[in-house]
Amino acid sequence: MNHSIYSADRTTHLKIVVVALVAGIAVAGLGISARLNAEPGYTQTAKVMKAGKPVAVTSSETSLVR
């Protein structure tokens, strides 16, 4: 067994890649299953705002001195 990644042979590198891939798939699967089983109160929904008639809003709080 090689204790250094630099001197490791091809099969050791392949084992590392396979273990990392399996761990990544497991984490992704756990995240997806947790999201699918979430309660409806914790999910967010998109609200659609439709445009209406144009509105002009003005505000002037400056004092006029004559």
PDBQT receptor file of N, H, CA, C and O in Angstrom, charges set to zero:
ATOM      1  N   MET A   1       0.844  -1.172   0.000  1.00  0.00    +0.000 N 
ATOM      2  CA  MET A   1       0.000   0.000   0.000  1.00  0.00    +0.000 C 
ATOM      3  C   MET A   1       0.891   1.238   0.000  1.00  0.00    +0.000 C 
ATOM      4  O   MET A   1       1.897   1.296   0.707  1.00  0.00    +0.000 OA
ATOM      5  N   ASN A   2       0.508   2.211  -0.795  1.00  0.00    +0.000 N 
ATOM      6  H   ASN A   2      -0.309   2.164  -1.369  1.00  0.00    +0.000 HD
ATOM      7  CA  ASN A   2       1.249   3.465  -0.859  1.00  0.00    +0.000 C 
ATOM      8  C   ASN A   2       0.606   4.477   0.076  1.00  0.00    +0.000 C 
ATOM      9  O   ASN A   2      -0.615   4.633   0.103  1.00  0.00    +0.000 OA
ATOM     10  N   HIS A   3       1.446   5.163   0.842  1.00  0.00    +0.000 N 
ATOM     11  H   HIS A   3       2.438   5.036   0.821  1.00  0.00    +0.000 HD
ATOM     12  CA  HIS A   3       0.931   6.156   1.767  1.00  0.00    +0.000 C 
ATOM     13  C   HIS A   3       1.070   7.568   1.228  1.00  0.00    +0.000 C 
ATOM     14  O   HIS A   3       0.774   8.528   1.939  1.00  0.00    +0.000 OA
ATOM     15  N   SER A   4       1.505   7.712   0.015  1.00  0.00    +0.000 N 
ATOM     16  H   SER A   4       1.745   6.932  -0.563  1.00  0.00    +0.000 HD
ATOM     17  CA  SER A   4       1.640   9.015  -0.603  1.00  0.00    +0.000 C 
ATOM     18  C   SER A   4       0.858   9.027  -1.907  1.00  0.00    +0.000 C 
ATOM     19  O   SER A   4       0.899   8.056  -2.662  1.00  0.00    +0.000 OA
ATOM     20  N   ILE A   5       0.157  10.095  -2.174  1.00  0.00    +0.000 N 
ATOM     21  H   ILE A   5       0.123  10.884  -1.560  1.00  0.00    +0.000 HD
ATOM     22  CA  ILE A   5      -0.620  10.188  -3.411  1.00  0.00    +0.000 C 
ATOM     23  C   ILE A   5       0.302  10.335  -4.625  1.00  0.00    +0.000 C 
ATOM     24  O   ILE A   5      -0.068   9.979  -5.744  1.00  0.00    +0.000 OA
ATOM     25  N   TYR A   6       1.498  10.862  -4.389  1.00  0.00    +0.000 N 
ATOM     26  H   TYR A   6       1.799  11.151  -3.480  1.00  0.00    +0.000 HD
ATOM     27  CA  TYR A   6       2.434  11.061  -5.492  1.00  0.00    +0.000 C 
ATOM     28  C   TYR A   6       3.022   9.752  -5.993  1.00  0.00    +0.000 C 
ATOM     29  O   TYR A   6       3.286   9.606  -7.187  1.00  0.00    +0.000 OA
ATOM     30  N   SER A   7       3.226   8.805  -5.095  1.00  0.00    +0.000 N 
ATOM     31  H   SER A   7       3.011   8.924  -4.126  1.00  0.00    +0.000 HD
ATOM     32  CA  SER A   7       3.825   7.534  -5.514  1.00  0.00    +0.000 C 
ATOM     33  C   SER A   7       2.781   6.445  -5.716  1.00  0.00    +0.000 C 
ATOM     34  O   SER A   7       3.144   5.291  -5.946  1.00  0.00    +0.000 OA
ATOM     35  N   ALA A   8       1.504   6.774  -5.638  1.00  0.00    +0.000 N 
ATOM     36  H   ALA A   8       1.209   7.711  -5.451  1.00  0.00    +0.000 HD
ATOM     37  CA  ALA A   8       0.446   5.780  -5.789  1.00  0.00    +0.000 C 
ATOM     38  C   ALA A   8       0.348   5.327  -7.239  1.00  0.00    +0.000 C 
ATOM     39  O   ALA A   8       0.626   6.087  -8.167  1.00  0.00    +0.000 OA
ATOM     40  N   ASP A   9      -0.052   4.079  -7.411  1.00  0.00    +0.000 N 
ATOM     41  H   ASP A   9      -0.278   3.462  -6.657  1.00  0.00    +0.000 HD
ATOM     42  CA  ASP A   9      -0.193   3.553  -8.766  1.00  0.00    +0.000 C 
ATOM     43  C   ASP A   9      -1.587   3.839  -9.315  1.00  0.00    +0.000 C 
ATOM     44  O   ASP A   9      -2.399   4.496  -8.663  1.00  0.00    +0.000 OA
ATOM     45  N   ARG A  10      -1.848   3.352 -10.485  1.00  0.00    +0.000 N 
ATOM     46  H   ARG A  10      -1.188   2.818 -11.014  1.00  0.00    +0.000 HD
ATOM     47  CA  ARG A  10      -3.094   3.656 -11.192  1.00  0.00    +0.000 C 
ATOM     48  C   ARG A  10      -4.321   3.113 -10.460  1.00  0.00    +0.000 C 
ATOM     49  O   ARG A  10      -5.349   3.788 -10.418  1.00  0.00    +0.000 OA
ATOM     50  N   THR A  11      -4.242   1.928  -9.891  1.00  0.00    +0.000 N 
ATOM     51  H   THR A  11      -3.406   1.380  -9.925  1.00  0.00    +0.000 HD
ATOM     52  CA  THR A  11      -5.408   1.358  -9.206  1.00  0.00    +0.000 C 
ATOM     53  C   THR A  11      -5.752   2.147  -7.944  1.00  0.00    +0.000 C 
ATOM     54  O   THR A  11      -6.926   2.281  -7.600  1.00  0.00    +0.000 OA
ATOM     55  N   THR A  12      -4.741   2.669  -7.255  1.00  0.00    +0.000 N 
ATOM     56  H   THR A  12      -3.787   2.561  -7.534  1.00  0.00    +0.000 HD
ATOM     57  CA  THR A  12      -5.015   3.469  -6.070  1.00  0.00    +0.000 C 
ATOM     58  C   THR A  12      -5.733   4.760  -6.448  1.00  0.00    +0.000 C 
ATOM     59  O   THR A  12      -6.676   5.168  -5.770  1.00  0.00    +0.000 OA
ATOM     60  N   HIS A  13      -5.299   5.395  -7.513  1.00  0.00    +0.000 N 
ATOM     61  H   HIS A  13      -4.533   5.064  -8.064  1.00  0.00    +0.000 HD
ATOM     62  CA  HIS A  13      -5.978   6.601  -7.985  1.00  0.00    +0.000 C 
ATOM     63  C   HIS A  13      -7.412   6.283  -8.388  1.00  0.00    +0.000 C 
ATOM     64  O   HIS A  13      -8.328   7.057  -8.109  1.00  0.00    +0.000 OA
ATOM     65  N   LEU A  14      -7.601   5.149  -9.040  1.00  0.00    +0.000 N 
ATOM     66  H   LEU A  14      -6.857   4.521  -9.267  1.00  0.00    +0.000 HD
ATOM     67  CA  LEU A  14      -8.949   4.749  -9.457  1.00  0.00    +0.000 C 
ATOM     68  C   LEU A  14      -9.844   4.505  -8.242  1.00  0.00    +0.000 C 
ATOM     69  O   LEU A  14     -11.014   4.888  -8.251  1.00  0.00    +0.000 OA
ATOM     70  N   LYS A  15      -9.308   3.875  -7.201  1.00  0.00    +0.000 N 
ATOM     71  H   LYS A  15      -8.357   3.564  -7.193  1.00  0.00    +0.000 HD
ATOM     72  CA  LYS A  15     -10.089   3.648  -5.984  1.00  0.00    +0.000 C 
ATOM     73  C   LYS A  15     -10.495   4.973  -5.345  1.00  0.00    +0.000 C 
ATOM     74  O   LYS A  15     -11.625   5.113  -4.879  1.00  0.00    +0.000 OA
ATOM     75  N   ILE A  16      -9.592   5.937  -5.319  1.00  0.00    +0.000 N 
ATOM     76  H   ILE A  16      -8.674   5.824  -5.698  1.00  0.00    +0.000 HD
ATOM     77  CA  ILE A  16      -9.900   7.240  -4.740  1.00  0.00    +0.000 C 
ATOM     78  C   ILE A  16     -11.010   7.928  -5.524  1.00  0.00    +0.000 C 
ATOM     79  O   ILE A  16     -11.928   8.503  -4.939  1.00  0.00    +0.000 OA
ATOM     80  N   VAL A  17     -10.923   7.868  -6.834  1.00  0.00    +0.000 N 
ATOM     81  H   VAL A  17     -10.178   7.402  -7.309  1.00  0.00    +0.000 HD
ATOM     82  CA  VAL A  17     -11.945   8.496  -7.681  1.00  0.00    +0.000 C 
ATOM     83  C   VAL A  17     -13.298   7.819  -7.479  1.00  0.00    +0.000 C 
ATOM     84  O   VAL A  17     -14.321   8.500  -7.402  1.00  0.00    +0.000 OA
ATOM     85  N   VAL A  18     -13.319   6.504  -7.392  1.00  0.00    +0.000 N 
ATOM     86  H   VAL A  18     -12.489   5.950  -7.455  1.00  0.00    +0.000 HD
ATOM     87  CA  VAL A  18     -14.576   5.769  -7.218  1.00  0.00    +0.000 C 
ATOM     88  C   VAL A  18     -15.197   6.088  -5.860  1.00  0.00    +0.000 C 
ATOM     89  O   VAL A  18     -16.405   6.306  -5.774  1.00  0.00    +0.000 OA
ATOM     90  N   VAL A  19     -14.391   6.119  -4.804  1.00  0.00    +0.000 N 
ATOM     91  H   VAL A  19     -13.409   5.943  -4.874  1.00  0.00    +0.000 HD
ATOM     92  CA  VAL A  19     -14.917   6.432  -3.476  1.00  0.00    +0.000 C 
ATOM     93  C   VAL A  19     -15.472   7.853  -3.442  1.00  0.00    +0.000 C 
ATOM     94  O   VAL A  19     -16.532   8.083  -2.860  1.00  0.00    +0.000 OA
ATOM     95  N   ALA A  20     -14.774   8.811  -4.058  1.00  0.00    +0.000 N 
ATOM     96  H   ALA A  20     -13.913   8.624  -4.531  1.00  0.00    +0.000 HD
ATOM     97  CA  ALA A  20     -15.257  10.188  -4.095  1.00  0.00    +0.000 C 
ATOM     98  C   ALA A  20     -16.552  10.294  -4.892  1.00  0.00    +0.000 C 
ATOM     99  O   ALA A  20     -17.458  11.030  -4.504  1.00  0.00    +0.000 OA
ATOM    100  N   LEU A  21     -16.647   9.570  -5.995  1.00  0.00    +0.000 N 
ATOM    101  H   LEU A  21     -15.911   8.972  -6.311  1.00  0.00    +0.000 HD
ATOM    102  CA  LEU A  21     -17.858   9.593  -6.810  1.00  0.00    +0.000 C 
ATOM    103  C   LEU A  21     -19.049   8.997  -6.056  1.00  0.00    +0.000 C 
ATOM    104  O   LEU A  21     -20.147   9.552  -6.094  1.00  0.00    +0.000 OA
ATOM    105  N   VAL A  22     -18.838   7.881  -5.378  1.00  0.00    +0.000 N 
ATOM    106  H   VAL A  22     -17.946   7.430  -5.347  1.00  0.00    +0.000 HD
ATOM    107  CA  VAL A  22     -19.916   7.256  -4.612  1.00  0.00    +0.000 C 
ATOM    108  C   VAL A  22     -20.353   8.170  -3.471  1.00  0.00    +0.000 C 
ATOM    109  O   VAL A  22     -21.547   8.298  -3.200  1.00  0.00    +0.000 OA
ATOM    110  N   ALA A  23     -19.396   8.804  -2.804  1.00  0.00    +0.000 N 
ATOM    111  H   ALA A  23     -18.426   8.700  -3.024  1.00  0.00    +0.000 HD
ATOM    112  CA  ALA A  23     -19.741   9.715  -1.707  1.00  0.00    +0.000 C 
ATOM    113  C   ALA A  23     -20.512  10.929  -2.238  1.00  0.00    +0.000 C 
ATOM    114  O   ALA A  23     -21.465  11.377  -1.601  1.00  0.00    +0.000 OA
ATOM    115  N   GLY A  24     -20.115  11.460  -3.385  1.00  0.00    +0.000 N 
ATOM    116  H   GLY A  24     -19.341  11.097  -3.902  1.00  0.00    +0.000 HD
ATOM    117  CA  GLY A  24     -20.825  12.592  -3.976  1.00  0.00    +0.000 C 
ATOM    118  C   GLY A  24     -22.249  12.237  -4.362  1.00  0.00    +0.000 C 
ATOM    119  O   GLY A  24     -23.171  13.023  -4.146  1.00  0.00    +0.000 OA
ATOM    120  N   ILE A  25     -22.427  11.060  -4.932  1.00  0.00    +0.000 N 
ATOM    121  H   ILE A  25     -21.678  10.422  -5.107  1.00  0.00    +0.000 HD
ATOM    122  CA  ILE A  25     -23.774  10.621  -5.311  1.00  0.00    +0.000 C 
ATOM    123  C   ILE A  25     -24.632  10.404  -4.069  1.00  0.00    +0.000 C 
ATOM    124  O   ILE A  25     -25.823  10.714  -4.071  1.00  0.00    +0.000 OA
ATOM    125  N   ALA A  26     -24.024   9.869  -3.002  1.00  0.00    +0.000 N 
ATOM    126  H   ALA A  26     -23.056   9.617  -3.000  1.00  0.00    +0.000 HD
ATOM    127  CA  ALA A  26     -24.773   9.649  -1.760  1.00  0.00    +0.000 C 
ATOM    128  C   ALA A  26     -25.223  10.976  -1.148  1.00  0.00    +0.000 C 
ATOM    129  O   ALA A  26     -26.361  11.092  -0.693  1.00  0.00    +0.000 OA
ATOM    130  N   VAL A  27     -24.351  11.961  -1.132  1.00  0.00    +0.000 N 
ATOM    131  H   VAL A  27     -23.427  11.867  -1.500  1.00  0.00    +0.000 HD
ATOM    132  CA  VAL A  27     -24.709  13.265  -0.576  1.00  0.00    +0.000 C 
ATOM    133  C   VAL A  27     -25.793  13.933  -1.422  1.00  0.00    +0.000 C 
ATOM    134  O   VAL A  27     -26.732  14.516  -0.880  1.00  0.00    +0.000 OA
ATOM    135  N   ALA A  28     -25.668  13.852  -2.750  1.00  0.00    +0.000 N 
ATOM    136  H   ALA A  28     -24.905  13.379  -3.191  1.00  0.00    +0.000 HD
ATOM    137  CA  ALA A  28     -26.684  14.438  -3.625  1.00  0.00    +0.000 C 
ATOM    138  C   ALA A  28     -28.024  13.727  -3.456  1.00  0.00    +0.000 C 
ATOM    139  O   ALA A  28     -29.070  14.376  -3.424  1.00  0.00    +0.000 OA
ATOM    140  N   GLY A  29     -28.002  12.412  -3.350  1.00  0.00    +0.000 N 
ATOM    141  H   GLY A  29     -27.153  11.885  -3.376  1.00  0.00    +0.000 HD
ATOM    142  CA  GLY A  29     -29.244  11.659  -3.145  1.00  0.00    +0.000 C 
ATOM    143  C   GLY A  29     -29.898  11.982  -1.821  1.00  0.00    +0.000 C 
ATOM    144  O   GLY A  29     -31.122  12.084  -1.738  1.00  0.00    +0.000 OA
ATOM    145  N   LEU A  30     -29.092  12.144  -0.782  1.00  0.00    +0.000 N 
ATOM    146  H   LEU A  30     -28.098  12.062  -0.849  1.00  0.00    +0.000 HD
ATOM    147  CA  LEU A  30     -29.623  12.518   0.524  1.00  0.00    +0.000 C 
ATOM    148  C   LEU A  30     -30.251  13.916   0.476  1.00  0.00    +0.000 C 
ATOM    149  O   LEU A  30     -31.311  14.145   1.059  1.00  0.00    +0.000 OA
ATOM    150  N   GLY A  31     -29.600  14.834  -0.212  1.00  0.00    +0.000 N 
ATOM    151  H   GLY A  31     -28.739  14.648  -0.686  1.00  0.00    +0.000 HD
ATOM    152  CA  GLY A  31     -30.149  16.188  -0.327  1.00  0.00    +0.000 C 
ATOM    153  C   GLY A  31     -31.445  16.230  -1.112  1.00  0.00    +0.000 C 
ATOM    154  O   GLY A  31     -32.377  16.947  -0.746  1.00  0.00    +0.000 OA
ATOM    155  N   ILE A  32     -31.505  15.466  -2.190  1.00  0.00    +0.000 N 
ATOM    156  H   ILE A  32     -30.748  14.884  -2.487  1.00  0.00    +0.000 HD
ATOM    157  CA  ILE A  32     -32.728  15.438  -2.998  1.00  0.00    +0.000 C 
ATOM    158  C   ILE A  32     -33.872  14.796  -2.227  1.00  0.00    +0.000 C 
ATOM    159  O   ILE A  32     -35.001  15.285  -2.270  1.00  0.00    +0.000 OA
ATOM    160  N   SER A  33     -33.590  13.704  -1.524  1.00  0.00    +0.000 N 
ATOM    161  H   SER A  33     -32.673  13.307  -1.489  1.00  0.00    +0.000 HD
ATOM    162  CA  SER A  33     -34.660  13.041  -0.778  1.00  0.00    +0.000 C 
ATOM    163  C   SER A  33     -35.126  13.904   0.389  1.00  0.00    +0.000 C 
ATOM    164  O   SER A  33     -36.310  13.886   0.726  1.00  0.00    +0.000 OA
ATOM    165  N   ALA A  34     -34.236  14.647   1.002  1.00  0.00    +0.000 N 
ATOM    166  H   ALA A  34     -33.274  14.661   0.728  1.00  0.00    +0.000 HD
ATOM    167  CA  ALA A  34     -34.645  15.536   2.090  1.00  0.00    +0.000 C 
ATOM    168  C   ALA A  34     -35.497  16.675   1.556  1.00  0.00    +0.000 C 
ATOM    169  O   ALA A  34     -36.435  17.110   2.224  1.00  0.00    +0.000 OA
ATOM    170  N   ARG A  35     -35.189  17.159   0.374  1.00  0.00    +0.000 N 
ATOM    171  H   ARG A  35     -34.427  16.806  -0.169  1.00  0.00    +0.000 HD
ATOM    172  CA  ARG A  35     -35.958  18.250  -0.221  1.00  0.00    +0.000 C 
ATOM    173  C   ARG A  35     -37.338  17.778  -0.657  1.00  0.00    +0.000 C 
ATOM    174  O   ARG A  35     -38.311  18.519  -0.520  1.00  0.00    +0.000 OA
ATOM    175  N   LEU A  36     -37.439  16.571  -1.173  1.00  0.00    +0.000 N 
ATOM    176  H   LEU A  36     -36.648  15.969  -1.285  1.00  0.00    +0.000 HD
ATOM    177  CA  LEU A  36     -38.729  16.064  -1.635  1.00  0.00    +0.000 C 
ATOM    178  C   LEU A  36     -39.659  15.766  -0.472  1.00  0.00    +0.000 C 
ATOM    179  O   LEU A  36     -40.878  15.806  -0.639  1.00  0.00    +0.000 OA
ATOM    180  N   ASN A  37     -39.118  15.471   0.697  1.00  0.00    +0.000 N 
ATOM    181  H   ASN A  37     -38.128  15.439   0.833  1.00  0.00    +0.000 HD
ATOM    182  CA  ASN A  37     -39.948  15.140   1.849  1.00  0.00    +0.000 C 
ATOM    183  C   ASN A  37     -40.185  16.343   2.751  1.00  0.00    +0.000 C 
ATOM    184  O   ASN A  37     -40.668  16.179   3.871  1.00  0.00    +0.000 OA
ATOM    185  N   ALA A  38     -39.863  17.529   2.297  1.00  0.00    +0.000 N 
ATOM    186  H   ALA A  38     -39.471  17.661   1.387  1.00  0.00    +0.000 HD
ATOM    187  CA  ALA A  38     -40.039  18.732   3.117  1.00  0.00    +0.000 C 
ATOM    188  C   ALA A  38     -41.528  19.017   3.303  1.00  0.00    +0.000 C 
ATOM    189  O   ALA A  38     -42.351  18.731   2.433  1.00  0.00    +0.000 OA
ATOM    190  N   GLU A  39     -41.844  19.585   4.452  1.00  0.00    +0.000 N 
ATOM    191  H   GLU A  39     -41.175  19.818   5.158  1.00  0.00    +0.000 HD
ATOM    192  CA  GLU A  39     -43.241  19.912   4.728  1.00  0.00    +0.000 C 
ATOM    193  C   GLU A  39     -43.665  21.118   3.899  1.00  0.00    +0.000 C 
ATOM    194  O   GLU A  39     -42.831  21.967   3.585  1.00  0.00    +0.000 OA
ATOM    195  N   PRO A  40     -44.947  21.213   3.537  1.00  0.00    +0.000 N 
ATOM    196  CA  PRO A  40     -45.402  22.308   2.675  1.00  0.00    +0.000 C 
ATOM    197  C   PRO A  40     -45.227  23.687   3.306  1.00  0.00    +0.000 C 
ATOM    198  O   PRO A  40     -45.142  24.673   2.575  1.00  0.00    +0.000 OA
ATOM    199  N   GLY A  41     -45.172  23.794   4.619  1.00  0.00    +0.000 N 
ATOM    200  H   GLY A  41     -45.241  22.992   5.213  1.00  0.00    +0.000 HD
ATOM    201  CA  GLY A  41     -45.039  25.092   5.260  1.00  0.00    +0.000 C 
ATOM    202  C   GLY A  41     -43.655  25.705   5.069  1.00  0.00    +0.000 C 
ATOM    203  O   GLY A  41     -43.481  26.915   5.217  1.00  0.00    +0.000 OA
ATOM    204  N   TYR A  42     -42.679  24.876   4.742  1.00  0.00    +0.000 N 
ATOM    205  H   TYR A  42     -42.820  23.893   4.621  1.00  0.00    +0.000 HD
ATOM    206  CA  TYR A  42     -41.313  25.363   4.622  1.00  0.00    +0.000 C 
ATOM    207  C   TYR A  42     -40.898  25.656   3.186  1.00  0.00    +0.000 C 
ATOM    208  O   TYR A  42     -39.784  26.125   2.954  1.00  0.00    +0.000 OA
ATOM    209  N   THR A  43     -41.757  25.394   2.236  1.00  0.00    +0.000 N 
ATOM    210  H   THR A  43     -42.662  25.013   2.425  1.00  0.00    +0.000 HD
ATOM    211  CA  THR A  43     -41.406  25.628   0.841  1.00  0.00    +0.000 C 
ATOM    212  C   THR A  43     -41.781  27.046   0.444  1.00  0.00    +0.000 C 
ATOM    213  O   THR A  43     -42.692  27.647   1.014  1.00  0.00    +0.000 OA
ATOM    214  N   GLN A  44     -41.071  27.564  -0.531  1.00  0.00    +0.000 N 
ATOM    215  H   GLN A  44     -40.331  27.076  -0.994  1.00  0.00    +0.000 HD
ATOM    216  CA  GLN A  44     -41.346  28.910  -1.017  1.00  0.00    +0.000 C 
ATOM    217  C   GLN A  44     -42.107  28.823  -2.330  1.00  0.00    +0.000 C 
ATOM    218  O   GLN A  44     -41.888  27.915  -3.132  1.00  0.00    +0.000 OA
ATOM    219  N   THR A  45     -42.997  29.775  -2.535  1.00  0.00    +0.000 N 
ATOM    220  H   THR A  45     -43.175  30.512  -1.884  1.00  0.00    +0.000 HD
ATOM    221  CA  THR A  45     -43.748  29.832  -3.780  1.00  0.00    +0.000 C 
ATOM    222  C   THR A  45     -43.515  31.188  -4.417  1.00  0.00    +0.000 C 
ATOM    223  O   THR A  45     -43.299  32.187  -3.731  1.00  0.00    +0.000 OA
ATOM    224  N   ALA A  46     -43.564  31.206  -5.726  1.00  0.00    +0.000 N 
ATOM    225  H   ALA A  46     -43.740  30.394  -6.283  1.00  0.00    +0.000 HD
ATOM    226  CA  ALA A  46     -43.351  32.447  -6.453  1.00  0.00    +0.000 C 
ATOM    227  C   ALA A  46     -44.678  33.175  -6.605  1.00  0.00    +0.000 C 
ATOM    228  O   ALA A  46     -45.689  32.567  -6.958  1.00  0.00    +0.000 OA
ATOM    229  N   LYS A  47     -44.675  34.447  -6.344  1.00  0.00    +0.000 N 
ATOM    230  H   LYS A  47     -43.854  34.940  -6.056  1.00  0.00    +0.000 HD
ATOM    231  CA  LYS A  47     -45.871  35.269  -6.512  1.00  0.00    +0.000 C 
ATOM    232  C   LYS A  47     -45.706  36.079  -7.797  1.00  0.00    +0.000 C 
ATOM    233  O   LYS A  47     -44.650  36.660  -8.047  1.00  0.00    +0.000 OA
ATOM    234  N   VAL A  48     -46.755  36.108  -8.598  1.00  0.00    +0.000 N 
ATOM    235  H   VAL A  48     -47.613  35.636  -8.395  1.00  0.00    +0.000 HD
ATOM    236  CA  VAL A  48     -46.715  36.807  -9.874  1.00  0.00    +0.000 C 
ATOM    237  C   VAL A  48     -47.426  38.141  -9.715  1.00  0.00    +0.000 C 
ATOM    238  O   VAL A  48     -48.560  38.200  -9.239  1.00  0.00    +0.000 OA
ATOM    239  N   MET A  49     -46.754  39.207 -10.117  1.00  0.00    +0.000 N 
ATOM    240  H   MET A  49     -45.833  39.159 -10.503  1.00  0.00    +0.000 HD
ATOM    241  CA  MET A  49     -47.362  40.538 -10.087  1.00  0.00    +0.000 C 
ATOM    242  C   MET A  49     -47.608  40.971 -11.533  1.00  0.00    +0.000 C 
ATOM    243  O   MET A  49     -46.695  40.981 -12.357  1.00  0.00    +0.000 OA
ATOM    244  N   LYS A  50     -48.835  41.321 -11.815  1.00  0.00    +0.000 N 
ATOM    245  H   LYS A  50     -49.577  41.313 -11.145  1.00  0.00    +0.000 HD
ATOM    246  CA  LYS A  50     -49.163  41.760 -13.159  1.00  0.00    +0.000 C 
ATOM    247  C   LYS A  50     -49.176  43.282 -13.205  1.00  0.00    +0.000 C 
ATOM    248  O   LYS A  50     -49.578  43.946 -12.250  1.00  0.00    +0.000 OA
ATOM    249  N   ALA A  51     -48.734  43.808 -14.318  1.00  0.00    +0.000 N 
ATOM    250  H   ALA A  51     -48.408  43.269 -15.094  1.00  0.00    +0.000 HD
ATOM    251  CA  ALA A  51     -48.686  45.255 -14.483  1.00  0.00    +0.000 C 
ATOM    252  C   ALA A  51     -50.091  45.793 -14.722  1.00  0.00    +0.000 C 
ATOM    253  O   ALA A  51     -50.882  45.201 -15.456  1.00  0.00    +0.000 OA
ATOM    254  N   GLY A  52     -50.384  46.910 -14.098  1.00  0.00    +0.000 N 
ATOM    255  H   GLY A  52     -49.741  47.391 -13.501  1.00  0.00    +0.000 HD
ATOM    256  CA  GLY A  52     -51.684  47.549 -14.272  1.00  0.00    +0.000 C 
ATOM    257  C   GLY A  52     -51.517  48.829 -15.072  1.00  0.00    +0.000 C 
ATOM    258  O   GLY A  52     -50.651  48.926 -15.942  1.00  0.00    +0.000 OA
ATOM    259  N   LYS A  53     -52.356  49.810 -14.766  1.00  0.00    +0.000 N 
ATOM    260  H   LYS A  53     -53.060  49.731 -14.060  1.00  0.00    +0.000 HD
ATOM    261  CA  LYS A  53     -52.268  51.094 -15.451  1.00  0.00    +0.000 C 
ATOM    262  C   LYS A  53     -51.061  51.869 -14.936  1.00  0.00    +0.000 C 
ATOM    263  O   LYS A  53     -50.680  51.708 -13.777  1.00  0.00    +0.000 OA
ATOM    264  N   PRO A  54     -50.450  52.708 -15.775  1.00  0.00    +0.000 N 
ATOM    265  CA  PRO A  54     -49.325  53.508 -15.313  1.00  0.00    +0.000 C 
ATOM    266  C   PRO A  54     -49.755  54.513 -14.253  1.00  0.00    +0.000 C 
ATOM    267  O   PRO A  54     -50.832  55.101 -14.347  1.00  0.00    +0.000 OA
ATOM    268  N   VAL A  55     -48.922  54.706 -13.255  1.00  0.00    +0.000 N 
ATOM    269  H   VAL A  55     -48.047  54.228 -13.178  1.00  0.00    +0.000 HD
ATOM    270  CA  VAL A  55     -49.212  55.615 -12.156  1.00  0.00    +0.000 C 
ATOM    271  C   VAL A  55     -48.033  56.552 -12.004  1.00  0.00    +0.000 C 
ATOM    272  O   VAL A  55     -46.882  56.117 -12.033  1.00  0.00    +0.000 OA
ATOM    273  N   ALA A  56     -48.312  57.840 -11.844  1.00  0.00    +0.000 N 
ATOM    274  H   ALA A  56     -49.247  58.194 -11.821  1.00  0.00    +0.000 HD
ATOM    275  CA  ALA A  56     -47.264  58.830 -11.613  1.00  0.00    +0.000 C 
ATOM    276  C   ALA A  56     -47.272  59.188 -10.136  1.00  0.00    +0.000 C 
ATOM    277  O   ALA A  56     -48.284  59.647  -9.606  1.00  0.00    +0.000 OA
ATOM    278  N   VAL A  57     -46.155  58.978  -9.483  1.00  0.00    +0.000 N 
ATOM    279  H   VAL A  57     -45.333  58.606  -9.913  1.00  0.00    +0.000 HD
ATOM    280  CA  VAL A  57     -46.036  59.280  -8.066  1.00  0.00    +0.000 C 
ATOM    281  C   VAL A  57     -45.045  60.420  -7.922  1.00  0.00    +0.000 C 
ATOM    282  O   VAL A  57     -43.899  60.324  -8.362  1.00  0.00    +0.000 OA
ATOM    283  N   THR A  58     -45.499  61.501  -7.299  1.00  0.00    +0.000 N 
ATOM    284  H   THR A  58     -46.429  61.578  -6.942  1.00  0.00    +0.000 HD
ATOM    285  CA  THR A  58     -44.610  62.634  -7.076  1.00  0.00    +0.000 C 
ATOM    286  C   THR A  58     -44.685  63.040  -5.619  1.00  0.00    +0.000 C 
ATOM    287  O   THR A  58     -45.706  62.866  -4.953  1.00  0.00    +0.000 OA
ATOM    288  N   SER A  59     -43.587  63.579  -5.146  1.00  0.00    +0.000 N 
ATOM    289  H   SER A  59     -42.758  63.720  -5.687  1.00  0.00    +0.000 HD
ATOM    290  CA  SER A  59     -43.540  64.052  -3.780  1.00  0.00    +0.000 C 
ATOM    291  C   SER A  59     -42.595  65.234  -3.727  1.00  0.00    +0.000 C 
ATOM    292  O   SER A  59     -41.465  65.167  -4.212  1.00  0.00    +0.000 OA
ATOM    293  N   SER A  60     -43.063  66.306  -3.137  1.00  0.00    +0.000 N 
ATOM    294  H   SER A  60     -43.981  66.361  -2.743  1.00  0.00    +0.000 HD
ATOM    295  CA  SER A  60     -42.234  67.490  -3.016  1.00  0.00    +0.000 C 
ATOM    296  C   SER A  60     -42.404  68.054  -1.623  1.00  0.00    +0.000 C 
ATOM    297  O   SER A  60     -43.472  68.554  -1.268  1.00  0.00    +0.000 OA
ATOM    298  N   GLU A  61     -41.339  67.971  -0.834  1.00  0.00    +0.000 N 
ATOM    299  H   GLU A  61     -40.472  67.565  -1.122  1.00  0.00    +0.000 HD
ATOM    300  CA  GLU A  61     -41.406  68.474   0.525  1.00  0.00    +0.000 C 
ATOM    301  C   GLU A  61     -40.534  69.711   0.684  1.00  0.00    +0.000 C 
ATOM    302  O   GLU A  61     -40.204  70.096   1.805  1.00  0.00    +0.000 OA
ATOM    303  N   THR A  62     -40.160  70.331  -0.419  1.00  0.00    +0.000 N 
ATOM    304  H   THR A  62     -40.429  70.018  -1.330  1.00  0.00    +0.000 HD
ATOM    305  CA  THR A  62     -39.351  71.545  -0.332  1.00  0.00    +0.000 C 
ATOM    306  C   THR A  62     -40.248  72.737  -0.061  1.00  0.00    +0.000 C 
ATOM    307  O   THR A  62     -41.379  72.799  -0.543  1.00  0.00    +0.000 OA
ATOM    308  N   SER A  63     -39.740  73.677   0.708  1.00  0.00    +0.000 N 
ATOM    309  H   SER A  63     -38.822  73.627   1.100  1.00  0.00    +0.000 HD
ATOM    310  CA  SER A  63     -40.530  74.865   1.008  1.00  0.00    +0.000 C 
ATOM    311  C   SER A  63     -40.224  75.937  -0.040  1.00  0.00    +0.000 C 
ATOM    312  O   SER A  63     -39.078  76.111  -0.455  1.00  0.00    +0.000 OA
ATOM    313  N   LEU A  64     -41.232  76.624  -0.441  1.00  0.00    +0.000 N 
ATOM    314  H   LEU A  64     -42.163  76.483  -0.104  1.00  0.00    +0.000 HD
ATOM    315  CA  LEU A  64     -41.115  77.659  -1.451  1.00  0.00    +0.000 C 
ATOM    316  C   LEU A  64     -41.020  79.017  -0.773  1.00  0.00    +0.000 C 
ATOM    317  O   LEU A  64     -41.921  79.416  -0.036  1.00  0.00    +0.000 OA
ATOM    318  N   VAL A  65     -39.925  79.723  -1.025  1.00  0.00    +0.000 N 
ATOM    319  H   VAL A  65     -39.193  79.399  -1.624  1.00  0.00    +0.000 HD
ATOM    320  CA  VAL A  65     -39.728  81.047  -0.414  1.00  0.00    +0.000 C 
ATOM    321  C   VAL A  65     -39.870  82.085  -1.519  1.00  0.00    +0.000 C 
ATOM    322  O   VAL A  65     -39.229  81.972  -2.564  1.00  0.00    +0.000 OA
ATOM    323  N   ARG A  66     -40.732  83.129  -1.287  1.00  0.00    +0.000 N 
ATOM    324  H   ARG A  66     -41.253  83.221  -0.439  1.00  0.00    +0.000 HD
ATOM    325  CA  ARG A  66     -40.934  84.153  -2.305  1.00  0.00    +0.000 C 
ATOM    326  C   ARG A  66     -40.419  85.464  -1.832  1.00  0.00    +0.000 C 
ATOM    327  O   ARG A  66     -40.500  86.457  -2.556  1.00  0.00    +0.000 OA
TER     328      ARG A  66
